């Protein structure tokens, strides 16, 4: 009985691993900003700097038919974000991303601040270093070893379980009881700032005028250097 072999091809939206890479270990600081709960799939190429323990996603997109030179369609799942600089591979054509439409199930649509002349299907878009050069911003030397969800466990104004504390607290402190440092506490003022003097001045301003200050005065006496 003869054996019949059939060949089936499958498309893959991810670029091939065209250079030797290593899995990205944990503990690296991501240099780029992504929205909360943005998915970075396993296998995504990245550039890591081991001495600094930093990493950057290598952003690449392939243009597909149906878009324009100012708003091209690209393969679904682009890592690009609004504000990124994009260039056509091999050309000094840096454009700024002003919008990204990810609602289409089959593609993403990237909008530039101006048209990228001559852009056609199958062109490769890379993250640019600037608007006039042709150097790719990051080159891959590692890959994300498992799918990451950015800020997955982070609290913000929409999911903080302690939602009741998101408000300004008015301590009803009269203006005449308040004091501030006259010289900012920064490195440039190390030679002139008097930290302890400022603290004493702030304490003196509230001395005897609030229940908190009075309670502290009675409890510590002269042991902490404050007036009794």
C-alpha positions, 0 to 999 in steps of 0.5 A: 500500500502506497503512502501519500504525503501531503504538505500543509503551510501555516502562516505565523505572525511572528518574525522568525528568529534570525539571530541567536537569542537567549530566554530573558530571565526575571529581574530586568527593568523594562525601558519602554512604557506599555498600557496596563494589562498589555500582553507581551507574548512568549517568544517576543524578541527583546534587547537586554543590557545585563550590566544595567539589568534593563530590557527593551522590546524589539518592536517590528511590524509587517505591513499588509494590504488595505491601508494607506501610507499614513495609516497602514494595516499591519499584522495583528499584535503589534508592540508599537505604542502611541508616541513611538518613532517608526521607520521603514526598514533600511530607510531614514523615514522616522514618523511618530505614531499618533494612534493605533486601532487594535479593534479589528480581529485581523489586523492593527492600524497604525496612524502616523503624524504624516504619510510614509511615502512609498509604503506598500504591503510586506514592507517592514516597520521598525522602531527608529532612533530618531526621525532622520537616521536609519538605525534600529533603536533596539537589536534583539539578543534575548526573547521573552520566555513566557507570556507577560501581562504588564502591570497585572497586579498593579493597583490604580484608580479603577481597581484599588480595593481601598477605594475610600482613601482616594481623597484629599484629607483636610486636617483643618490646620490654620494657615498660621500654624503651618511652616515649610522649609525655606531652602529646598532639601536637595543635593544642590543645597547641602552646604546651606540647608539646615534640616534640623533647624527646619524641623524645629521651626515647623514644630515651633509653628504648631507648638501649643496650637494643636492637640497633636503638638500638645500631646507630644510636648507632654509625653516627651518633655525635654528629652527630644530637644523640643521646648517644654 
